[in-house]
């Protein structure tokens, strides 16, 4: 199968989808390729007992203008992160303290029905014949004046010919998984490999309950722990009604928590019982999402580090690759909010402006 487009977007996460929507609105020719069988990338909402819970990013803030504008344009309901009540802390010995500070995510916002409503809303605005899922890109080859994108879909080869390619995926994934012809300069590979992927080393445990036992006890659901296995816990309940839930970030290193998955889950429920009461020992459902085990999100370098992304925008080594025909976008490339949802939208906005400008400067066929 061969596909031709002026612009090929590799990666169907928030940035790739937002960029595709902007290009479509501008009447530009594009195709979007996503390796997963779903769109959204690190945005992942799971429905449990009728409620959606975010297993990837969960929050944004009112000071982030692009997220605020997008949820408004899509008509999505937004609610404040629950933060009423006491905060709990646990020391290394398991001693529990109440009223230990303030809810760290107070003032943040969540999307009713989960953040997948954001990505599905964007996807609905795209021409479906331009969006291809289950397409794993394997190579980039320069054949002037085109870039040939080699891929496979369902075990069958696929070829995409484009004038420009936007890599809307984590830089480390691009560096580690793509074969380049010709090979990019060492400085480019070094620059890509040096940018940590936001969330790639993280794991979240979600525990679901029929009742909000912590709220009934006057607790916010916020907790910090030096004992673990969860080091930071927050209320993950929907805007109204039930079921109710808490989620926590796992502090155990990726390799260990993978090897001792069941022990980690048991330790998490025991921890919830210590922190919030014995009623918490029997959740109706428990979910473990380990992003370090997602091959399309994390590399070995990400699994060894919990680093925050470092903005790469403006680095000559990346801007000038193949005379600007290979371009980088994604949350990690944002200059103001690298790694965040707002950063993904920021990167999409800037890339759309750049591509639109390049198209306007392109002479018409037969022109001087």
Wavefront OBJ file of the C-alpha trace (Angstrom):
o trace
v 0.000 0.000 0.000
v 1.334 3.424 -0.963
v 0.055 6.743 0.375
v 1.103 10.181 -0.844
v 0.686 13.450 1.041
v 2.363 16.816 1.299
v 2.837 16.316 5.053
v 3.079 13.039 6.970
v 2.441 13.266 10.704
v 3.890 10.340 12.641
v 2.163 9.992 15.994
v -1.529 10.252 16.849
v -1.268 11.639 20.351
v -2.633 15.017 21.402
v -0.020 16.987 19.454
v -0.399 14.959 16.262
v -4.182 15.193 16.362
v -4.183 18.917 17.103
v -1.694 19.520 14.289
v -3.756 17.454 11.845
v -6.889 19.429 12.739
v -5.079 22.718 12.132
v -3.716 21.537 8.786
v -7.122 20.299 7.697
v -8.713 23.613 8.655
v -6.049 25.366 6.553
v -6.813 23.119 3.573
v -3.388 21.482 3.619
v -2.653 17.952 2.428
v -1.624 15.602 5.260
v -1.798 12.033 6.454
v -1.537 10.891 10.075
v 0.069 7.596 11.092
v -0.352 6.015 14.539
v 1.318 2.777 15.607
v -1.241 1.899 18.251
v -4.674 0.585 17.470
v -6.112 3.656 19.172
v -5.452 7.377 19.022
v -4.352 9.426 22.007
v -0.833 8.205 22.812
v -0.208 8.710 26.511
v -3.775 9.897 27.019
v -5.600 6.778 28.152
v -8.999 6.671 29.860
v -10.442 3.380 31.070
v -14.135 2.923 31.789
v -14.830 0.976 34.975
v -18.394 0.489 36.227
v -19.606 3.280 33.978
v -17.011 5.891 34.952
v -13.889 6.934 33.022
v -10.547 7.073 34.830
v -7.375 8.544 33.363
v -4.377 6.208 33.500
v -2.093 8.692 31.767
v -2.169 12.456 32.320
v -5.168 13.611 34.320
v -4.959 17.368 34.914
v -4.542 20.750 33.350
v -4.567 24.230 34.874
v -6.731 27.320 34.230
v -3.587 29.338 33.416
v -2.989 27.119 30.364
v -4.817 28.967 27.571
v -4.722 26.368 24.798
v -6.183 23.573 26.934
v -8.835 25.916 28.302
v -9.788 27.005 24.793
v -9.847 23.465 23.400
v -12.098 21.950 26.058
v -14.426 24.916 25.583
v -14.489 24.544 21.800
v -15.217 20.816 22.081
v -17.991 21.477 24.607
v -16.429 19.330 27.320
v -17.371 19.735 30.969
v -14.498 20.564 33.297
v -14.410 20.145 37.072
v -11.965 20.980 39.834
v -9.690 18.337 41.287
v -11.160 17.264 44.638
v -9.044 18.696 47.440
v -11.314 19.190 50.457
v -10.178 17.631 53.706
v -6.965 16.625 55.410
v -3.797 15.511 53.661
v -2.044 12.342 54.844
v 1.683 11.632 55.043
v 3.572 8.432 55.790
v 7.183 8.170 56.908
v 9.635 5.384 56.101
v 8.505 3.360 59.074
v 4.830 3.488 58.120
v 3.844 6.105 60.702
v 0.816 8.006 59.395
v 0.327 11.735 59.971
v -2.874 13.677 59.281
v -3.114 17.374 58.254
v 0.335 17.123 56.703
v 0.302 20.137 54.376
v -2.037 20.976 51.528
v -3.441 19.126 48.531
v -0.697 19.472 45.943
v -3.028 19.413 42.924
v -5.540 21.890 44.360
v -6.592 24.311 41.646
v -6.051 21.890 38.790
v -8.848 20.850 36.432
v -10.053 17.555 35.038
v -12.259 16.668 32.084
v -15.554 14.981 32.905
v -15.572 11.594 31.190
v -11.789 11.408 30.934
v -9.190 13.059 28.751
v -9.878 10.645 25.904
v -12.876 12.844 25.183
v -10.321 15.472 24.197
v -8.529 13.277 21.661
v -11.723 11.653 20.359
v -13.199 15.129 19.882
v -10.215 16.168 17.781
v -10.283 12.909 15.817
v -13.941 13.439 14.867
v -12.935 16.650 13.118
v -10.488 14.846 10.822
v -11.152 13.227 7.457
v -11.111 9.541 8.311
v -9.303 8.533 5.127
v -6.321 10.615 6.287
v -5.950 8.867 9.629
v -4.264 5.456 9.766
v -3.928 3.451 12.984
v -1.946 0.230 13.537
v 0.787 1.650 11.280
v 4.251 1.163 12.727
v 6.793 3.409 11.034
v 10.187 1.744 10.699
v 12.280 3.925 8.393
v 12.790 7.340 6.846
v 14.564 7.598 3.503
v 15.430 10.770 1.655
v 14.644 10.530 -2.049
v 14.654 14.142 -3.187
v 12.253 15.879 -3.444
v 10.375 13.425 -1.207
v 10.798 11.627 2.075
v 9.829 7.968 1.860
v 8.321 6.698 5.102
v 8.620 2.931 5.436
v 6.026 1.256 7.631
v 4.104 -1.935 8.240
v 0.457 -2.537 8.963
v -0.824 -5.927 9.979
v 2.403 -7.525 8.810
v 2.107 -5.927 5.374
v 4.525 -3.270 4.095
v 3.270 0.269 3.665
v 4.951 3.224 1.965
v 4.192 6.895 2.466
v 5.696 9.562 0.204
v 5.679 13.079 1.619
v 7.411 16.405 1.105
v 7.731 16.888 4.851
v 7.527 14.563 7.823
v 6.544 15.720 11.301
v 7.641 13.400 14.100
v 4.920 14.012 16.695
v 6.252 11.350 19.037
v 8.789 11.217 21.866
v 12.258 12.133 20.534
v 13.841 9.095 22.177
v 11.365 6.805 20.397
v 12.292 8.413 17.067
v 15.980 7.963 17.769
v 15.694 4.384 19.014
v 13.181 2.850 16.598
v 13.634 4.486 13.181
v 16.157 3.513 10.521
v 17.399 6.633 8.695
v 18.853 6.844 5.208
v 21.067 8.776 5.128
v 21.991 8.597 8.787
v 21.420 11.857 10.684
v 24.473 13.571 12.158
v 25.693 12.331 15.513
v 24.661 15.669 17.039
v 21.051 15.006 16.067
v 20.978 11.532 17.570
v 22.616 12.851 20.713
v 20.059 15.654 20.962
v 17.114 13.274 20.528
v 18.416 10.720 23.006
v 19.018 13.423 25.622
v 15.354 14.479 25.890
v 13.482 12.464 28.560
v 9.965 11.340 27.692
v 7.368 12.732 30.065
v 5.673 9.955 32.085
v 7.693 7.221 30.388
v 9.248 5.984 33.621
v 6.020 6.270 35.613
v 3.429 3.739 36.724
v -0.010 4.450 38.161
v -2.175 2.259 40.358
v -5.906 2.969 40.409
v -8.130 1.583 43.183
v -11.909 1.824 42.726
v -14.529 1.780 45.509
v -18.305 1.907 45.833
v -18.033 4.663 48.441
v -15.556 7.515 49.009
v -14.419 6.254 52.397
v -11.625 8.837 52.619
v -14.030 11.736 52.055
v -16.389 10.368 54.686
v -13.444 10.407 57.094
v -12.675 14.056 56.309
v -9.694 13.292 54.063
v -8.951 14.773 50.652
v -7.431 11.603 49.230
v -4.072 13.346 48.880
v -1.154 11.514 50.446
v 2.624 11.469 50.312
v 4.581 8.427 51.388
v 8.209 7.566 52.020
v 7.299 3.918 52.571
v 5.355 3.109 49.402
v 4.870 1.371 47.133
v 2.927 4.501 46.056
v 4.746 7.743 46.778
v 2.008 10.210 45.781
v -1.763 9.605 45.904
v -4.758 11.661 44.729
v -8.528 11.422 44.434
v -9.444 10.159 40.952
v -13.241 10.088 41.328
v -15.540 11.359 38.575
v -17.239 14.746 38.736
v -20.373 13.358 40.339
v -21.697 10.047 41.605
v -19.636 6.900 41.718
v -17.741 4.735 41.581
v -15.034 6.550 43.514
v -11.303 6.063 43.212
v -7.816 6.941 44.324
v -4.728 6.656 42.187
v -1.071 6.718 43.091
v 2.302 6.998 41.404
v 4.478 3.968 42.111
v 7.911 4.790 43.520
v 9.504 1.403 42.834
v 11.925 1.395 39.862
v 10.495 -0.022 36.602
v 12.434 -3.280 36.493
v 11.588 -4.189 40.072
v 7.896 -3.358 39.870
v 7.579 -5.411 36.686
v 9.198 -8.416 38.334
v 7.101 -8.070 41.470
v 3.849 -6.834 39.994
v 1.486 -8.838 42.213
v 3.454 -7.965 45.341
v 3.292 -4.293 44.331
v -0.478 -4.436 43.954
v -0.898 -6.156 47.314
v 1.411 -3.613 48.895
v -0.639 -0.793 47.387
v -3.928 -2.000 48.881
v -2.249 -2.511 52.252
v -0.875 1.020 52.008
v -4.323 2.455 51.259
v -5.608 0.680 54.361
v -2.845 2.212 56.492
v -3.411 5.694 55.139
v -7.179 5.912 54.839
v -8.725 3.125 56.929
v -9.458 -0.584 56.839
v -12.411 -0.100 54.454
v -9.842 0.613 51.751
v -8.373 -2.894 51.890
v -10.951 -4.297 49.474
v -11.319 -2.187 46.325
v -13.921 -3.321 43.823
v -11.333 -2.969 41.079
v -7.615 -2.267 40.884
v -5.702 -1.241 37.768
v -1.949 -1.068 37.136
v -0.721 1.049 34.200
v 3.042 0.921 33.778
v 4.155 3.339 31.073
v 7.720 2.093 31.285
v 6.510 -1.179 29.743
v 4.908 0.591 26.766
v 7.337 0.129 23.881
v 5.721 3.014 21.990
v 6.295 5.358 24.929
v 9.449 4.378 26.790
v 12.991 3.425 25.860
v 15.615 1.863 28.114
v 16.917 5.368 28.844
v 13.454 6.456 30.049
v 13.162 3.392 32.264
v 16.398 4.388 33.958
v 15.314 7.966 34.656
v 12.326 9.969 35.875
v 13.630 13.140 34.252
v 11.485 16.032 33.120
v 11.574 16.924 29.418
v 14.024 19.577 28.324
v 12.707 21.825 25.575
v 14.483 21.171 22.280
v 12.802 23.852 20.180
v 15.306 26.052 18.377
v 18.239 23.641 18.461
v 19.957 23.943 15.048
v 20.744 20.216 14.967
v 17.024 19.430 14.916
v 15.713 22.380 12.911
v 17.993 21.768 9.941
v 17.612 18.008 9.505
v 17.357 17.124 5.821
v 16.976 20.820 4.943
v 13.996 21.158 7.237
v 12.018 18.305 5.685
v 12.106 16.308 8.935
v 10.438 18.279 11.704
v 9.928 17.544 15.378
v 6.778 18.268 17.373
v 5.247 16.826 20.504
v 4.898 17.729 24.151
v 8.636 17.378 24.731
v 9.449 19.999 22.074
v 7.335 22.769 23.607
v 9.209 25.795 24.880
v 6.771 26.923 27.592
v 5.095 23.746 28.901
v 7.329 20.824 27.824
v 5.804 17.484 28.729
v 2.333 18.749 29.572
v -0.950 18.648 27.669
v -0.608 22.383 27.126
v 2.858 21.741 25.726
v 1.479 19.286 23.164
v -0.996 21.910 21.957
v 1.708 24.579 21.997
v 3.941 22.423 19.791
v 1.062 21.700 17.386
v 0.259 25.396 17.093
v 3.840 26.385 16.364
v 4.339 23.558 13.871
v 1.122 24.413 12.001
v 2.277 28.029 11.704
v 5.652 26.888 10.411
v 4.165 24.509 7.855
v 1.619 27.057 6.690
v 4.391 29.598 6.196
v 6.489 27.124 4.220
v 3.517 26.326 1.983
v 2.813 29.997 1.335
v 6.443 30.533 0.335
v 6.440 27.567 -2.055
v 6.283 28.798 -5.683
v 3.456 27.569 -7.892
v 4.252 25.008 -10.595
v 5.866 26.731 -13.550
v 6.521 29.916 -11.593
v 9.806 31.698 -11.353
l 1 2 3 4 5 6 7 8 9 10 11 12 13 14 15 16 17 18 19 20 21 22 23 24 25 26 27 28 29 30 31 32 33 34 35 36 37 38 39 40 41 42 43 44 45 46 47 48 49 50 51 52 53 54 55 56 57 58 59 60 61 62 63 64 65 66 67 68 69 70 71 72 73 74 75 76 77 78 79 80 81 82 83 84 85 86 87 88 89 90 91 92 93 94 95 96 97 98 99 100 101 102 103 104 105 106 107 108 109 110 111 112 113 114 115 116 117 118 119 120 121 122 123 124 125 126 127 128 129 130 131 132 133 134 135 136 137 138 139 140 141 142 143 144 145 146 147 148 149 150 151 152 153 154 155 156 157 158 159 160 161 162 163 164 165 166 167 168 169 170 171 172 173 174 175 176 177 178 179 180 181 182 183 184 185 186 187 188 189 190 191 192 193 194 195 196 197 198 199 200 201 202 203 204 205 206 207 208 209 210 211 212 213 214 215 216 217 218 219 220 221 222 223 224 225 226 227 228 229 230 231 232 233 234 235 236 237 238 239 240 241 242 243 244 245 246 247 248 249 250 251 252 253 254 255 256 257 258 259 260 261 262 263 264 265 266 267 268 269 270 271 272 273 274 275 276 277 278 279 280 281 282 283 284 285 286 287 288 289 290 291 292 293 294 295 296 297 298 299 300 301 302 303 304 305 306 307 308 309 310 311 312 313 314 315 316 317 318 319 320 321 322 323 324 325 326 327 328 329 330 331 332 333 334 335 336 337 338 339 340 341 342 343 344 345 346 347 348 349 350 351 352 353 354 355 356 357 358 359 360 361 362 363 364 365 366 367 368
